Amino acid sequence: MTHASLNRRAVLAAAGLALPGLALAQAAAPPTAPPSQAGPFRFKGWKGQDTDAERGFFEVPEDRRDLNSRKIRLSYVRFASTAAKPGPPIIYLAGGPGGTATRALAGPRFPIMMALREVADVIAFDQRGTGLSNHIPERPLSTRPLPEFTQAGLTSYFREDFKSAWADWTKAGVAMTGYNTEQNADDIDDLRRHLGAEKVDLWGISYGTHLALSMLKRHGDRVSRVALASLEGQDQTVKRPAAVDALLQHVDGLLAADPAVRAAIPDLPALMRRVHARMEAAPVKMPAMLNGAPVELKLGGFAIQLMSGGLIANPQTLVMLPGLYLALDAGKTEVLAPFMGEFSGLLGIAGMPEATDLASGISPARLALVRREAKTAVLGEALNFPMPQLLGVVPGVDLGAGFRSPLRIDHPALLVAGTLDGRTPMSEQDEVAAQFTRKSRVIVENAGHNVFEAHPDVQGMLVRFFRGEAVADTRLSLPPPTFKLA
């Protein structure tokens, strides 16, 4: 969730980039080092901290299935272990797809990374198409008319823009077919060989867990243990709208703890549906800036669903829902002003995130289920946009049923989840966790999607787990969120 494209993982970056004080790892400044230079440098971390690190590079084919595809250089940062006898390297797998590992570890996960150095080298691996591993050229500014931010308007605009982008990049020699999770998993195994390691450990979140599952399927004998948070399964690129509805019903129950909030909002899902329907039928005009020029955006209910899909990711932004929807229900659309930069930033194609999600795809049975549930769901299909809306735009890229099939995983696993995660709901995570036979689960009550840093006890558990110590099933607790009416 680090790029500003109209991608289901990036939507408003959980509002952190739009609203000061709410920024999470996405807003941390990335470390700086000359792109062409490998070797030692000072890595700038969280809250003014820094540490010694080493940047490295290795080359892989852009698409291993195409003998004519070019070689691309992938980047990583190595944080050397302080242990006398380090364990297997711990490779951090960022979320997204499109998240940058080096940027994520410069944020609130920096202290966790520093603590894990007591066990082994920690490797921040910028996946293909991200950070210094990005070799997809930027496209010229679009001259197309702006769409209405309705479901029909954005779907049509995005399908055409992605089709055009794919053609432009392919013509420029970019093997766009190589941007998928299987190639990404093979990159990790190539990184393992480059590091001279017999095995590696994996530490990942969100899409990083989707990638870890592919790594376990393709190169499981080269993985020792895994610590994963906010699980996303092989056939969960598109989340079930019913699972998100269940979360919103739970949130509605939490509103009852504050009589003033409950009195103002007797039924949160009903309020949200009312606002969405009215705005989708009659989009509101809002001023914004796009590419340095003033523009006017027409925001429909689908735009508000997209916004809410970002806000529900974590409690820090989830608490904004009551006030925002009360204002919108009263016609006070000025409350959207702080988000306009994010809305205008949605009109762009990054390349790697969209191609990767399209390749991971969705099984026909799940697609039918999602579309059936979306007809009545509060957020409809907005949470997953631009999937499944992109299906069929570029034929032949889907990785197929074998990629999405579940597997039995015997590796030691520490699985961490937050009960208020609106991006990878708990019911979906439970399905993934069932595939692990040697797991410990850490459930953090009232934590959201960014659960690794949500509770201070998680860091110690990660250190003990990667050290090889037993970690029991644990339930931790945080205070419930305090919702705002204004």
Protein Blocks (a to p, Z undefined) as FASTA:
>chain_A
ZZccdbfklgonlolmmmghiacfklpccddddfklgcddddddeehiacdddddddddd
fblklmkbccddddddddddfbfbdcdddddddehehiafklmmmmmmlmmmmmmmmmmc
cdddddehiajlbccdcddddfbdcddfbfklmmmmmmmmmmmmmmmmmmnopafklmcf
klmmmmmmmmmmmnopabdcdddehjlmmmmmmmmmmmmmmcfbdcdehiadfklmbacf
klmmmmmmmmmmmmmmpmklmmmmmblklmmmmmmmmmmmmccdddddeehiacdddddf
klmmmmmmmmmmpmklmmmmmmmmmmmmnopaklmmmmmmmmmmmnccfhlmmmmmmmno
pafklmmmmmmmmmmgmnlmmmmoccfklgoklghkagbjmlmpccddfbdcdddddfkl
cklgfklmmmmmmmpmbbcddddehiafklmlmpmklmmmmmmmmnopacdddddddddd
dddfZZ
